[in-house]
Amino acid sequence: MSKKNGIIEIEKKIIEICTQASGVQYTYKQIAARLNVFDKSEREEVRKQIDILVDNKILLNSGRGKYRINHRFINRDNSGNHYIEGRVQKIAAGGAFIIQDDKDVEDVFIPEDYLSNALHNDRVKVSVFPVRKKKRSEGQVVGIIERTQKQLVGIIRIKKDKPALFIPDNPLYNCVIQIPANCLEGARSGEKVVVVITEWKEGTRNPIGKVRYVLGAPGSNNVEMNAILAEFDFPVSFPKEVEDAAEKIKQQIDKENIKKRKDFRKITTFTIDPADAKDFDDAISYEKLPNGLHRVGVHIADVSHYVTSGSLIDEEAYNRATSVYLVDRTIPMLPETLCNNLCSLRPHEDKLCFSAVFDLDEEAKIHNEWFGKTIINSDRRFAYEEVQQIIEEHQGELDAYILPVHQLAQTLRKQRMEAHAINFNTPEVKFQLNEKGRPLGVFLKVEKEANFLIEEFMLLANKKVAEKIGRKTARQQQGKTFVYRIHDEPIKEKLLVFRNFVQKLGYDLKTGSKKQLADSFNLMFDQSKLTGEHDMLNRLSVRLMPRAIYTTQNIGHYGLGFPYYTHFTSPIRRYPDLMVHRLFEAYLHNEPSANQDEYEEKCVHSSKMEHLAAEAERASIKYKQAEYLSDKIGNTFEAVISGLSKYGVFAELADSKCEGYIPMRCFDDDYYYLDEENYTLVGLHHGMNLRFGDKIMIKVTAVDILKKQMSFDFVKKIN
């Protein structure tokens, strides 16, 4: 094949890859991986061809170094008219914009009468009207690809001899749903309920729905927590058939099964978890070898032994994809029989595991590694506080095992930082609740050496499992499909703006290479602890970074500094870990590669559900913070500026991390304008500037618990 024909073939394959993955954006490295191109010079050729396709508007640059197919290039009917796909973004004034995957493409406006039956955030197909001169693009919804919101939360109103009406809490879902009398599930007027749409005929204004379940009277803790779960489409309970299937799982371990596993039951093993934890999915074993090496085993609950692919339990776990952690409760991915019993590595019980075992010297250099199925019997269940006390006092129960593991973890952490990992530190908000779930106090969780002990060995196991498959794949012409946890580089444009900002504060952020940037970040974080600017800089730095996601196309984990990384260590609460266990076991037995497209689809779903779970957790925190401040209206607090816009300022209370909004009208002493590049609100006449991270005094003026909103007034700037 000539070079020219070879280039044409590459272009065709690139277009085919991006066309098949509708809505998915790829970096050039991910595209190259799907082409089985791993050589550096060949990858550069792929990059050149991508640039040519972008120049010809066949591919679109989506930012963050990612590319997607231009649907105007491929989506044309026989008449030559083009259509697009995107998500509906409703607006208060009526109508909606269609947000496409490529953020650089102009949004298309849909007038209210042309929305058909599309709801906010639905993924739709839109016919785009010819654009008249100097007019914005407009269109009409011609098909609904996906109903994103499977269920709605709101209040039901019932009147005698009339259909019941349901009004969603979220104003963006501005449709009133009719509920027939035989679909009320016992709901009473004024109660908060969860509703699903069952029918919506073309041309009708109101859909028909049914009450899925009744939450109860608005305002109570249990009702509002369950409402948050329903809002993000997470179920409150398991279907009965799934619970029944879990109860039928055989609890006794077969002797034949034990014979196939490496037996660690006589090796000292322990778990370290939060004091209130119920599921223990990882354990550590330790033994000092005769040759002086330290053998550390990372033992992970063998969920795949009990949850077989395609079973009822597996399908439910996949749909959920993750456990959800609200302020006062956990909604598990697996039924309680599994997560708190069969698969929980409880002390003094034989448990089946999938393990990663490492022989390390005093410098934490790995001399041997082994992966496989095991059986363990944990000697002790520790809380983090107990292990921390042993570390600080150098004595305590199992100290001869905990202290050497701690020293190795410290060495691993030091080496990881020296290898240019970025030490982001996001504080975790915790609440002290009374028996009714009302917050009595708010505090920040502080991680110490006991947390790092577990973290470093979980990171090591995740990294080494990914390397075991990934490095071999990179050397092969046809690699094996695997699930990776990737984290992309920060957006260059945003990074340069941030660098210019921190330089004015006296920090030198070098962006010449990944290593320079990571080292600069860590140095800045260390130095800023002495100036009080650490929290502000850490928050801004996190915002620069894209979210970590699951994918079959590995590009490495930027924040951790690992070229190969996966999630292997929490299959009780994360479905991707369960996928990794199944794939890893198959490949250890030399089975052929799994279907990449199938697993990529599962990765996309898992990433989406992880994001929704994080949003649900944040919503529960916001609700509890609003509840905490509800009896403190009129009180003044010290705060830091946590966000700026031309409409007002967001401020976060220093002690409780409650965030509220200060409208621009509260700043009535001057005319202010927003300097976005310097993260500063600038007073035009009197010279008072308010910068991101500045300390201020605020007064609490209003709290809406149900909307999770807090309003503040500006009192003064603290110099």
C-alpha positions in Angstrom: 0.0 0.0 0.0 1.3 3.4 -0.9 1.9 6.0 1.8 -1.0 8.1 0.3 -3.4 5.2 0.4 -2.2 4.4 4.0 -3.0 8.0 5.1 -6.5 7.8 3.4 -7.1 4.5 5.3 -6.1 6.2 8.6 -8.5 9.1 7.9 -11.4 6.7 7.1 -10.8 4.7 10.3 -10.6 7.9 12.4 -14.0 9.0 10.9 -15.4 5.6 11.5 -14.3 5.5 15.2 -15.8 8.9 15.9 -19.0 8.3 13.9 -19.7 5.0 15.8 -19.2 6.7 19.1 -22.1 9.2 18.9 -21.8 11.8 21.7 -18.4 10.4 22.8 -15.3 12.6 22.7 -11.8 11.2 22.2 -8.3 12.5 22.7 -5.8 11.8 19.9 -4.2 9.2 22.2 -7.5 7.4 22.7 -8.2 7.4 18.9 -4.7 6.0 18.4 -5.3 3.3 20.9 -8.5 2.2 19.1 -6.4 2.1 15.9 -3.9 -0.1 17.8 -1.2 2.5 17.3 1.2 2.9 20.2 4.5 3.8 18.5 5.3 7.5 19.2 6.0 8.4 15.6 2.9 6.6 14.3 0.8 8.4 17.0 2.2 11.7 15.7 0.9 10.7 12.2 -2.5 10.0 13.6 -2.4 13.5 15.3 -1.6 15.1 12.0 -4.5 13.4 10.2 -6.8 14.5 13.0 -5.7 18.1 12.5 -6.4 17.8 8.8 -9.9 16.5 9.5 -10.5 19.4 11.9 -9.3 21.9 9.3 -11.9 20.4 6.9 -14.6 20.5 9.6 -15.1 16.8 9.5 -14.0 16.6 13.1 -14.7 19.2 15.7 -12.3 20.2 18.5 -14.3 19.9 21.7 -11.6 21.5 23.9 -9.5 19.7 26.5 -7.7 18.1 23.6 -10.8 16.1 22.6 -12.4 15.6 19.2 -15.8 14.4 18.0 -17.5 13.9 14.6 -19.2 17.0 13.0 -22.8 15.8 12.8 -23.4 18.4 10.0 -20.9 16.4 8.0 -22.6 13.0 8.6 -26.2 13.8 9.6 -27.9 14.7 6.3 -31.1 13.3 4.9 -31.8 12.7 1.2 -32.9 16.3 0.7 -29.6 17.6 2.1 -31.1 19.0 5.3 -29.0 18.6 8.3 -29.8 17.7 11.9 -28.0 17.7 15.2 -28.1 15.8 18.5 -27.8 17.4 21.9 -29.4 17.9 25.3 -32.3 20.2 26.0 -31.5 23.2 28.2 -34.8 24.8 29.2 -34.8 28.5 30.0 -37.2 30.4 32.3 -38.4 32.7 29.6 -39.7 29.7 27.5 -38.2 27.6 24.9 -34.8 25.9 25.2 -31.3 25.7 23.8 -29.8 22.5 22.4 -26.4 22.0 24.0 -24.2 19.9 21.7 -21.3 17.8 22.8 -18.9 20.2 21.2 -18.8 23.3 23.4 -17.4 25.4 20.6 -20.4 24.9 18.4 -23.2 27.4 18.5 -26.2 26.4 20.6 -29.4 26.0 18.6 -32.6 27.7 20.0 -35.9 25.9 20.0 -39.0 28.0 20.4 -41.5 26.6 23.0 -44.0 25.4 20.3 -41.3 23.4 18.5 -40.1 21.4 21.5 -42.6 18.7 20.8 -42.7 16.7 24.1 -39.1 17.2 25.0 -38.2 17.8 28.6 -35.2 19.6 30.2 -32.0 17.6 29.8 -33.5 15.0 27.3 -31.2 14.0 24.5 -33.0 14.9 21.3 -32.6 15.0 17.5 -33.2 18.4 16.0 -33.9 19.6 12.5 -32.0 22.9 12.0 -33.7 25.6 10.1 -31.7 27.5 7.4 -30.0 30.4 9.1 -31.1 33.9 8.1 -28.5 36.6 8.0 -27.5 37.8 11.5 -30.0 35.5 13.1 -29.2 32.8 15.7 -29.6 29.1 14.7 -33.1 27.8 15.4 -34.6 24.4 15.0 -37.3 21.9 15.8 -37.2 18.7 17.9 -38.0 15.8 15.6 -37.2 12.9 17.9 -36.4 12.1 21.5 -33.3 9.9 21.7 -33.2 9.5 25.5 -35.4 10.6 28.4 -32.7 11.6 30.8 -34.9 12.1 33.8 -36.6 8.7 34.4 -38.6 10.0 37.4 -39.6 13.4 38.8 -40.0 14.6 42.4 -42.7 17.1 43.4 -46.0 17.9 45.1 -49.3 16.3 44.2 -52.5 18.3 44.3 -55.8 16.4 44.4 -59.3 18.0 43.9 -62.6 16.1 44.1 -64.0 14.9 40.8 -60.9 16.2 38.9 -57.7 14.5 37.8 -54.9 14.9 40.3 -52.1 17.2 39.2 -48.4 16.8 39.9 -46.1 19.8 39.9 -42.3 19.0 39.8 -40.0 20.7 42.3 -37.5 21.6 39.6 -38.9 24.7 37.8 -37.1 23.6 34.6 -39.5 20.7 34.3 -42.4 23.1 33.8 -45.1 20.7 32.8 -48.0 19.7 34.9 -48.6 16.0 34.9 -52.1 14.5 35.2 -52.4 11.5 37.5 -55.5 9.3 37.0 -57.2 8.3 40.3 -56.2 4.6 39.9 -52.5 5.6 39.7 -52.2 7.6 43.0 -50.7 4.8 45.1 -52.5 6.2 48.1 -51.0 9.7 47.8 -52.7 12.5 49.6 -52.9 16.1 48.5 -49.9 18.2 49.4 -47.5 15.2 49.8 -44.2 14.9 48.1 -44.2 12.0 45.6 -42.1 10.4 42.9 -43.9 10.2 39.5 -43.0 8.6 36.2 -44.5 9.7 32.8 -46.5 6.9 31.3 -48.0 8.6 28.2 -47.6 11.8 26.3 -49.5 12.1 23.1 -48.2 14.3 20.3 -49.9 17.7 20.4 -51.2 17.5 24.0 -50.0 19.9 26.6 -50.0 17.7 29.6 -48.4 14.2 29.9 -50.1 11.4 31.9 -48.2 9.8 34.8 -48.5 7.6 37.7 -47.2 7.8 41.3 -44.2 5.5 41.7 -44.1 5.9 45.4 -45.1 8.4 48.1 -42.3 10.1 50.0 -44.5 11.9 52.6 -44.9 15.4 54.0 -42.4 17.9 52.7 -39.7 19.1 55.1 -38.9 15.9 57.2 -35.4 14.6 57.0 -36.3 11.2 55.6 -38.6 12.6 52.9 -36.0 15.1 51.7 -33.1 12.7 51.6 -35.2 10.2 49.6 -36.4 13.1 47.4 -32.7 13.8 46.6 -32.2 10.2 45.6 -35.2 10.2 43.4 -34.2 13.5 41.8 -31.0 11.9 40.5 -32.8 8.7 39.5 -31.4 6.5 42.3 -33.7 3.9 43.8 -34.6 4.0 47.5 -34.8 0.2 47.8 -34.1 -3.0 45.8 -36.7 -4.8 43.8 -38.1 -7.8 45.7 -36.8 -10.3 43.1 -33.3 -9.0 43.5 -33.5 -9.2 47.3 -34.8 -12.8 47.0 -32.0 -13.7 44.6 -29.4 -12.4 47.1 -31.0 -14.4 50.0 -30.7 -17.6 47.9 -26.9 -17.3 47.4 -25.1 -20.2 49.2 -23.3 -18.9 52.2 -21.1 -21.9 53.0 -17.8 -21.9 51.1 -17.2 -25.2 49.2 -14.0 -27.1 50.1 -13.3 -27.6 46.3 -13.4 -23.8 45.9 -10.9 -23.4 48.7 -8.5 -25.8 47.1 -8.3 -23.5 44.0 -7.3 -20.5 46.1 -4.1 -19.4 47.9 -4.8 -19.8 51.6 -4.0 -16.7 53.7 -6.0 -17.7 56.7 -2.9 -18.2 58.9 -1.3 -14.9 57.8 -2.0 -11.9 60.1 -4.7 -9.8 58.3 -6.7 -6.7 59.4 -9.1 -4.2 58.0 -9.0 -0.4 58.6 -12.3 1.6 58.0 -14.3 4.4 59.4 -15.8 3.6 62.9 -19.4 3.5 61.5 -18.6 1.4 58.4 -20.6 -1.7 57.8 -19.0 -3.1 54.6 -15.3 -3.9 54.6 -14.2 -4.6 51.1 -10.4 -4.4 51.5 -8.0 -6.0 54.0 -4.2 -5.9 54.5 -2.0 -8.9 55.4 1.6 -8.6 56.5 4.4 -11.1 57.1 8.2 -10.6 57.4 9.9 -13.0 55.0 13.1 -15.0 55.9 15.0 -13.0 53.2 14.2 -9.7 54.9 11.5 -8.6 52.5 8.1 -7.5 53.6 5.1 -9.3 52.1 2.0 -7.2 52.0 -1.2 -8.5 50.7 -4.0 -6.3 49.4 -7.1 -8.5 49.7 -10.3 -7.4 48.0 -13.7 -9.0 48.5 -14.4 -11.4 45.6 -17.8 -10.0 44.6 -17.5 -11.6 41.2 -17.7 -15.1 42.8 -21.2 -14.3 44.1 -22.5 -11.9 41.5 -22.3 -13.6 38.1 -22.5 -11.6 34.9 -26.0 -11.2 33.5 -27.7 -12.3 36.7 -30.6 -10.3 38.3 -28.2 -8.9 41.0 -25.6 -8.0 38.4 -28.1 -6.1 36.2 -29.3 -4.1 39.2 -25.7 -3.4 40.3 -24.9 -2.2 36.7 -27.9 0.1 36.6 -26.9 1.6 39.9 -23.2 1.5 39.0 -22.2 2.8 42.4 -23.2 3.1 46.1 -24.5 6.6 47.0 -23.3 8.3 50.1 -25.7 10.9 51.5 -25.1 12.8 54.8 -27.1 10.4 56.9 -27.3 7.2 54.9 -25.7 4.9 52.3 -27.6 3.5 49.4 -25.6 0.4 48.5 -25.0 -0.9 45.0 -25.5 -4.5 46.3 -28.2 -5.9 48.6 -27.3 -5.9 52.3 -26.9 -9.7 52.3 -23.9 -9.3 50.0 -22.4 -5.9 50.9 -22.7 -6.3 54.7 -22.4 -10.0 55.1 -21.2 -12.4 52.4 -18.7 -10.0 50.8 -17.8 -8.0 53.8 -14.4 -9.0 55.2 -15.6 -9.2 58.8 -13.1 -10.4 61.4 -12.9 -14.1 62.4 -14.8 -15.3 59.3 -13.5 -17.1 56.3 -13.9 -14.8 53.3 -13.2 -15.2 49.5 -10.9 -12.5 48.0 -9.2 -11.4 44.8 -5.7 -10.4 46.0 -2.6 -8.5 44.9 0.5 -9.5 46.9 3.8 -7.6 46.9 7.2 -8.5 48.3 8.9 -5.1 49.1 12.3 -4.1 50.5 12.9 -1.3 53.0 12.7 1.2 50.2 9.3 -0.1 49.1 10.9 -1.5 45.9 8.8 -4.4 44.6 10.8 -7.6 44.1 7.9 -10.0 43.4 4.2 -9.5 42.8 1.4 -12.1 42.6 -2.3 -11.7 41.6 -5.0 -14.3 42.2 -8.0 -15.7 44.1 -7.5 -16.2 47.9 -9.3 -17.1 51.1 -8.6 -15.0 54.2 -9.7 -14.7 57.8 -9.2 -11.2 59.2 -7.7 -11.1 62.7 -9.0 -7.6 63.6 -11.3 -4.9 62.4 -9.7 -1.5 63.2 -11.2 2.0 63.0 -8.9 4.7 61.6 -8.6 6.4 65.0 -7.3 3.2 66.6 -4.6 2.7 64.0 -3.7 6.4 64.2 -3.1 6.0 68.0 -0.9 3.0 67.3 1.1 4.9 64.8 1.5 7.9 67.1 2.4 5.9 70.2 4.4 3.2 68.4 2.6 0.5 70.3 -0.8 -1.3 70.5 -2.6 -4.3 69.3 -0.9 -5.9 66.2 1.7 -3.1 66.3 4.4 -5.5 64.9 2.3 -5.7 61.7 0.8 -2.2 61.5 3.9 -0.2 62.0 6.0 -1.9 59.2 3.1 -1.4 56.8 2.8 2.2 57.9 6.5 2.8 57.2 6.2 1.2 53.7 3.1 3.4 53.0 5.0 6.5 54.0 7.8 5.6 51.6 5.4 4.8 48.8 3.7 8.2 49.4 7.0 10.1 49.3 8.0 8.3 46.1 4.7 9.1 44.5 5.1 12.8 45.3 8.6 12.7 43.9 7.3 11.1 40.8 5.2 14.2 40.1 1.8 13.3 41.5 -0.3 16.4 42.4 -1.2 16.6 46.1 -4.8 18.0 45.8 -6.5 18.2 49.2 -10.2 18.7 49.1 -11.7 18.9 52.6 -14.7 16.6 53.3 -17.6 18.1 55.2 -19.1 16.0 58.0 -22.1 16.6 60.3 -23.0 15.9 63.9 -26.7 14.8 63.7 -29.3 14.3 66.4 -31.7 11.4 66.4 -34.0 13.1 64.0 -31.2 13.8 61.5 -31.0 17.5 62.3 -27.4 18.9 62.2 -26.1 20.0 65.5 -22.6 20.9 64.2 -20.5 20.9 61.1 -16.8 19.9 60.9 -14.1 18.9 58.4 -12.8 15.4 58.1 -9.0 15.4 58.6 -7.0 12.6 57.0 -4.0 11.3 58.9 -1.3 8.6 58.5 -3.9 5.8 59.2 -5.8 7.0 56.1 -2.7 7.2 54.0 -1.7 3.7 55.0 -4.8 2.2 53.3 -4.8 4.8 50.5 -1.2 4.0 49.4 -1.7 0.3 49.2 -5.0 0.6 47.4 -3.3 2.9 44.9 -0.5 0.4 44.5 -2.9 -2.4 43.8 -4.9 -0.4 41.3 -1.7 0.7 39.5 -0.1 -2.7 39.3 -3.3 -4.4 38.1 -3.6 -1.8 35.3 0.1 -2.2 34.5 -0.2 -6.0 34.3 -2.7 -5.7 31.4 -1.9 -2.3 30.0 1.8 -2.7 29.5 1.3 -6.1 27.8 -1.4 -4.5 25.6 0.8 -1.7 24.6 3.4 -4.2 23.2 0.8 -6.2 21.3 -0.6 -5.6 17.9 -4.1 -6.5 19.2 -4.4 -5.4 22.8 -6.9 -6.7 25.3 -9.9 -4.7 26.3 -9.6 -3.4 29.9 -11.3 -0.8 32.1 -9.0 2.1 33.0 -9.5 5.1 35.3 -8.1 8.0 33.4 -7.6 11.7 34.3 -6.8 14.1 31.5 -4.5 17.1 31.5 -5.9 20.6 32.4 -7.2 22.8 29.7 -4.2 24.9 28.4 -6.2 28.1 28.0 -7.5 28.0 31.5 -4.1 26.9 32.9 -2.4 30.0 31.3 -5.0 32.4 32.9 -4.5 30.7 36.2 -0.7 30.9 35.9 -0.9 34.6 35.3 -3.1 35.0 38.3 -0.9 33.1 40.8 2.2 34.8 39.5 0.7 38.1 40.8 0.4 36.4 44.2 4.1 35.5 44.1 3.9 31.8 43.0 5.8 30.5 40.0 3.7 28.0 38.1 5.9 26.3 35.4 3.9 24.8 32.6 6.6 23.6 30.3 6.1 19.9 31.0 3.8 17.6 33.0 6.6 17.1 35.6 7.3 20.8 36.0 3.6 21.6 36.4 3.0 18.9 39.0 6.0 20.0 41.0 5.0 23.6 40.7 1.5 22.8 42.0 2.8 20.9 45.0 5.3 23.7 45.8 2.6 26.3 45.6 0.3 24.2 47.9 3.1 23.9 50.5 4.0 27.6 50.3 0.4 28.8 50.4 -0.2 27.0 53.8 2.0 29.7 55.3 0.0 32.6 53.7 -3.6 31.4 54.3 -4.2 31.2 50.5 -4.0 27.4 50.4 -7.8 26.6 50.3 -8.4 29.2 47.6 -5.6 27.9 45.4 -6.5 24.3 45.9 -10.1 25.0 45.0 -9.1 26.9 41.8 -6.6 24.2 40.9 -9.2 21.4 41.1 -11.5 23.5 38.9 -8.9 23.5 36.2 -8.9 19.7 36.0 -11.3 17.6 34.0 -13.1 14.9 35.9 -11.6 11.4 36.0 -13.6 8.9 34.1 -13.7 5.2 33.2 -12.8 4.1 29.7 -11.2 1.3 27.7 -8.8 3.8 26.0 -6.0 4.4 28.4 -4.2 7.8 28.5 -3.0 7.5 32.1 -4.0 9.3 35.3 -2.6 12.9 35.2 -3.3 13.8 38.9 -1.7 10.6 40.3 1.1 10.6 37.7 0.4 7.0 36.8 0.7 5.9 33.1 -1.6 3.0 34.0 -4.4 3.1 36.6 -7.7 1.3 37.2 -10.2 0.7 40.0 -9.8 -2.8 41.5 -10.2 -2.3 45.2 -13.9 -1.6 45.8 -16.2 -4.0 43.9 -18.8 -3.9 46.7 -19.5 -0.2 46.0 -18.3 0.4 42.4 -19.4 -1.5 39.3 -16.2 -0.7 37.3 -14.2 -2.6 39.9 -16.4 -5.6 39.4 -15.8 -5.4 35.6 -12.1 -5.2 36.3 -12.2 -8.3 38.5 -13.9 -10.3 35.8 -11.6 -9.1 33.0 -8.5 -9.5 35.1 -9.3 -13.1 36.1 -10.1 -14.0 32.5 -6.8 -12.6 31.3 -4.8 -14.3 34.0 -6.2 -17.5 32.6 -5.2 -16.4 29.0 -8.8 -16.0 27.8 -9.4 -13.9 24.6 -10.1 -10.2 24.7 -13.5 -9.0 25.7 -15.6 -6.8 23.3 -14.3 -3.3 23.5 -17.4 -1.5 22.3 -19.5 -3.3 24.9 -17.1 -2.3 27.7 -16.8 1.2 26.5 -20.5 1.6 26.7 -20.4 0.3 30.3 -17.6 2.7 31.1 -19.6 5.7 29.8 -22.6 4.6 31.9 -20.5 4.1 35.0 -18.9 7.5 34.7 -22.3 9.1 34.3 -23.7 7.4 37.4 -20.6 8.3 39.4 -21.1 11.9 38.5 -24.8 11.7 39.5 -23.9 10.1 42.8 -21.5 12.9 43.5 -24.2 15.5 42.7 -26.7 13.7 45.0 -24.1 13.7 47.8 -23.5 17.4 47.3 -27.2 18.1 47.3 -27.6 16.3 50.6 -24.7 18.3 52.1 -26.3 21.6 50.8 -29.6 20.6 52.4 -28.0 19.9 55.8 -26.0 23.1 55.6 -29.1 25.1 54.9 -30.8 23.3 57.8 -27.9 24.1 60.0 -28.1 27.8 59.2 -31.9 28.1 59.3 -32.0 29.2 62.9 -29.0 31.6 62.5 -30.6 34.3 60.3 -29.2 37.7 61.3 -26.0 36.2 62.6 -22.6 37.3 61.2 -19.8 34.9 60.3 -16.3 35.1 58.8 -16.3 33.7 55.2 -14.1 33.5 52.2 -15.1 34.4 48.6 -15.6 31.1 46.8 -17.1 32.4 43.5 -17.6 35.5 41.5 -20.0 36.5 38.7 -21.3 39.8 37.3 -24.6 39.2 39.2 -23.1 38.6 42.7 -20.6 36.8 44.9 -20.6 33.4 46.5 -19.1 33.2 50.0 -18.3 30.1 52.1 -18.4 30.2 55.8 -14.9 29.5 57.3 -16.1 27.1 60.1 -19.0 25.2 58.5 -18.2 25.5 54.7 -21.9 26.6 54.2 -21.9 28.5 50.9 -24.4 31.3 50.2 -25.0 34.0 47.6 -24.5 37.8 48.0 -26.5 39.6 45.2 -24.7 42.5 43.6 -27.3 44.9 45.0 -25.7 44.4 48.4 -22.5 46.1 47.2 -24.0 49.6 47.1 -21.0 51.7 48.0 -19.5 51.7 44.5 -19.9 50.5 40.9 -18.3 47.1 40.5 -17.2 45.1 37.5 -15.9 41.6 37.1 -12.3 41.1 36.1 -12.5 37.4 35.1 -8.8 36.9 34.3 -7.8 38.0 37.8 -10.8 36.4 39.7 -11.6 39.8 41.1 -14.6 42.1 41.6 -13.2 45.6 41.1 -14.7 48.8 42.6 -14.5 51.5 40.0 -14.4 54.6 42.2 -13.3 53.8 45.7 -10.7 51.2 44.9 -12.1 48.3 47.0 -11.4 45.0 45.2 -12.8 41.6 46.2 -10.8 38.7 45.0 -11.5 34.9 45.0 -10.3 33.7 48.4 -10.5 37.0 50.2 -11.8 37.0 53.8 -15.0 38.9 54.5 -17.7 39.2 57.1 -21.2 38.3 56.1 -24.7 38.3 57.6 -27.1 35.5 57.0 -30.3 37.1 55.6 -32.4 34.1 54.3 -32.4 30.3 54.1 -34.7 28.2 52.0 -34.2 24.6 53.2 -36.3 22.9 50.5 -34.4 24.7 47.7 -31.1 24.3 49.6 -30.3 28.0 49.1 -28.6 30.4 51.6 -28.6 34.2 51.1 -26.0 36.5 52.7 -25.4 40.2 53.0 -21.9 41.8 52.7 -20.7 43.3 56.0 -17.0 44.2 55.4 -13.8 43.0 54.0 -11.3 41.5 56.5 -7.8 42.8 55.8 
